[in-house]
Amino acid sequence: MPGHIEVCKFPEKGLRDKVFDLLNELSGREPELGDQRSLGPMMSAPLPVSLKAHMVFLRRNLNDPHWFRVSADLLHETVAMLGDLLGNPEAQGVSTYGGSESNLTALYALREAGYESVIVPRSAHTSVFKACRVLRMRIFVADVDEELRVVPESVRAIVRETKDNSAILLTAGNTETGVIDDVRAVHDLVPDTPILVDAAFGGLIAPFIRGTRKLPDFDFRIDSVVALSLDGHKTGLTPIPSGILLFGMEDLYNNVVFESEYMGSEKQLSLLWTRTAASVASLWASIKYLGREGFEKIYGECMRIADYAYERLLSEGFSPTRPELPLICIRHHELSGIELLWRLRKIGWYVYSCPSLGGVKITIMPHVTKEIIDAFIDDLVRIAKDIRSSTTLNN
Ligand SMILES: Cc1ncc(COP(=O)(O)O)c(C=O)c1O
């Protein structure tokens, strides 16, 4: 365990009741999701109702729908609600651990359908490249613009040049800049090529802020979108793990339905076998608790704070990316992103980086208030001044 250097031996005697006290003490040493100084991760504190749902259904096996019928129903209801939100009320779907498992599962389903290669923007999440390695699928990398959004013509050029039977994977909510690939533009150029959408970050934000700002379309309303994934533990205010992968085509969905005769139930869903129902119950609870109105309020506020952060960063001499979703990559023309990142971490701000653009990344999740952003930017400005003055002195 990080921070522990003792050699751990398997205990001869059990600690009994002391175990929980020990764990409580250990847990107090690390932050929780949604910590005030957590600005990098695309995660926040789970809603209390979602956490409770998770705890209750942790003891149910989603892979045993005959014994745990309610859990199976919760999956179907969650899939139906999300399908309705994302333009296909008839979508079918499976529960996953999160974005990476969804990408792996979606690509597997496509490979089984005869697509042996996939076209992905250079800016796709690392898990996509990892999944292709696992599945031994060939990758063709498409160009992206300065915001890391796919260049649709580059996808068309690859489709024309390659003789492979390729699918396309696009992102709705890029990991480094938050931008949504223009899925409709890609569809219009290559309407016969199936598109998977990795909406791990944007899937549960974009539908709720669309009323107030213009965003690229990316869901099942576009004919060639055949699968779409989203994550409860990123933006559905659930605990980890909670992912859903939706399929808009029965044939693809059927590729992740497996036989399970020995359990007395004929069918088993997705790549894992035993799987906790907590992942689904927690997302079901968040959706039912908040409804569209609740999500609109929460992410409307995140966007207002993101817009505020963008304007203030500009006025302080930084070059932030414009927030399409509540995520900003902060660059400075004189300062290296990695130096900023480590200086910020040293004083307690947990930021991530946006390596493709050489900056630091902040995600304005529901626990991030305007006061937190102001305190963060004050520190950032101070650090930038320090670095500049020490560089001037050294010259
Ligand atoms: C766009 C995107 N897809 C997939 C993932 C992987 O998700 P997970 O960590 O839940 O596996 C991430 C993680 O940040 C992501 O940003």
The ligand as an ORCA input file, in Angstrom:
! r2SCAN-3c Opt
* xyz 0 1
  C     -13.519     10.423    -22.225
  C     -13.156      9.349    -21.251
  N     -13.424      8.066    -21.556
  C     -13.127      7.062    -20.720
  C     -12.531      7.311    -19.508
  C     -12.199      6.169    -18.586
  O     -13.169      6.093    -17.589
  P     -12.977      5.171    -16.299
  O     -11.868      5.800    -15.521
  O     -14.296      5.258    -15.608
  O     -12.654      3.813    -16.757
  C     -12.224      8.629    -19.139
  C     -11.583      8.914    -17.848
  O     -11.356     10.042    -17.475
  C     -12.554      9.674    -20.033
  O     -12.275     10.952    -19.747
*
